Amino acid sequence: MGGVTNHGNGAYNQLNAEGYLIIRQGARATVAPGLETASVDSPLTTASARNLSAFARRLLALPPPAEQQPAKVADFRYGDLSGADFPVLAWRRASNRAILRRAARLRYGDPQGSSALRNALQAYLWRARGISCTPDQIVIVNGSQQGLDLCARLLLDVGDPFVIENPGYLLARHAFVAAGGVAVPVAVDADGLRTDALPPARLAYVTPSHQFPLGGVLSATRRRSLLAWATGMGAYVVEDDYDGEYRHDIAPIPPLQTLDADTVIYVGTLSKTLSPTLRLGYLVVPASLRLAFCEAKRLTDRHAPMLEQDVLADLLASGAYERHVRSIRRKNAERREVLLRALADHLGPSVAVAGADTGLHVVAWMNGIAAEREPEIIAAARAAGIGLYPVSPLYDATVPRPETAGFILGYAGLDTEALQRGIAVLASVLAEHG
Ligand SMILES: Cc1ncc(COP(=O)(O)O)c(C=O)c1O
């Protein structure tokens, strides 16, 4: 490669500064050694040298959830909350207080979460859920999803079987599968996970207060047999208490964690009471697992954002959070009433509703409509402005799925008019396509 002349301008100086050219006083500029023949075909850039990890390959083999714009008339997407329910004033006041407590130094926080929040949560969990734990057992995470991901990475090795409810929560299943776990689906019924023939596994993921999606509450007998199985197996139980705050016609159900604090990892979230956009959740872990969870959290992202943690701690300690929960519980109970009435009025016996006792969604089974017709009904509903989401993708593909079409109807994001209108429009869509 020959020398390069005419280097008295800015571009040459920049190439020199970045190490592409070597410019010496009185000599011709030359291309830096090793760059003369570099091209896009360099072995360093070929696909074979860029193989993804086994984790990435497992991850990419999982079906991504379908993302869509919200439907115009009524979107029954489960997981949405109404923006009108967010406690704007209380959050703003607590936020102002938190931001004005200016720290002298902006330094990294504790990976486990701020002690103010963990203390406030300990007291709250005792009052609201009967959980007795120390603040040291609490780990603040960015939503339950991060808690599930940490459980997957800390508790499963590649090839380890894990029990998952069938049907069940896809993002939990995916976190465990991506970590290399092998899903062993176990059927659920009206009493939650069936525990009569639990297979060998290293971990079980359950939603005992409100089985996702079918809504059963895990019976007392099954709670005992699940924990006995876990003890015998040396397995952990991951308890996802995602919407435990919402019980409508039934008495509070204490979490599994209260029965066996050494076996159960309790997962809680603020996504159903404040907002899914905050990305705030928490784990209550057995004392023996504390260090592993803290260090994994540190490597993941150091810690959850401090300002949000301080605001939440303030809301919990002042009682504002519980006042807010009481208020949205009433609002969601009203939405549920309106939805159930609208379903009865417009669809009557052609729909069988399941899982309405707790939570923020119900499952509507469409009597007499085959499951194969779900895509056609969903498309017709969307054209009429209704967002409908089927239950069938939440079933394991290796075991038979129900023959009847079923939809998950989330109601916490809709006002009462939208709920009434949405079901009326759905009824006309079904009359045309049913
Ligand atoms: C079963 C289940 N667990 C947990 C969550 C909440 O997840 P996150 O806390 O990550 O927002 C949801 C939300 O839809 C859920 O359905």
The ligand as a Tripos MOL2 file, in Angstrom:
@<TRIPOS>MOLECULE
LIG
   16    16     1     0     0
SMALL
NO_CHARGES

@<TRIPOS>ATOM
      1 C1        -49.4430  -14.5390   35.7300 C.3       1 LIG1
      2 C2        -48.8500  -13.1740   35.7540 C.ar      1 LIG1
      3 N1        -47.8070  -12.9290   36.5410 N.ar      1 LIG1
      4 C3        -47.2380  -11.7010   36.6160 C.ar      1 LIG1
      5 C4        -47.7180  -10.6620   35.8540 C.ar      1 LIG1
      6 C5        -47.0890   -9.2920   36.0190 C.3       1 LIG1
      7 O1        -45.8720   -9.1920   35.4240 O.3       1 LIG1
      8 P1        -44.9120   -7.9460   35.7250 P.3       1 LIG1
      9 O2        -44.8270   -7.7850   37.2050 O.co2     1 LIG1
     10 O3        -43.6290   -8.3520   35.1330 O.co2     1 LIG1
     11 O4        -45.5130   -6.7470   35.0780 O.co2     1 LIG1
     12 C6        -48.7710  -10.8780   34.9880 C.ar      1 LIG1
     13 C7        -49.2380   -9.7640   34.1350 C.2       1 LIG1
     14 O5        -49.9750   -9.8780   33.2500 O.2       1 LIG1
     15 C8        -49.3610  -12.1640   34.9500 C.ar      1 LIG1
     16 O6        -50.3940  -12.4070   34.1440 O.3       1 LIG1
@<TRIPOS>BOND
     1     1     2 1
     2     2     3 ar
     3     2    15 ar
     4     3     4 ar
     5     4     5 ar
     6     5     6 1
     7     5    12 ar
     8     6     7 1
     9     7     8 1
    10     8     9 2
    11     8    10 1
    12     8    11 1
    13    12    13 1
    14    12    15 ar
    15    13    14 2
    16    15    16 1
@<TRIPOS>SUBSTRUCTURE
     1 LIG1         1 GROUP 0 **** ****
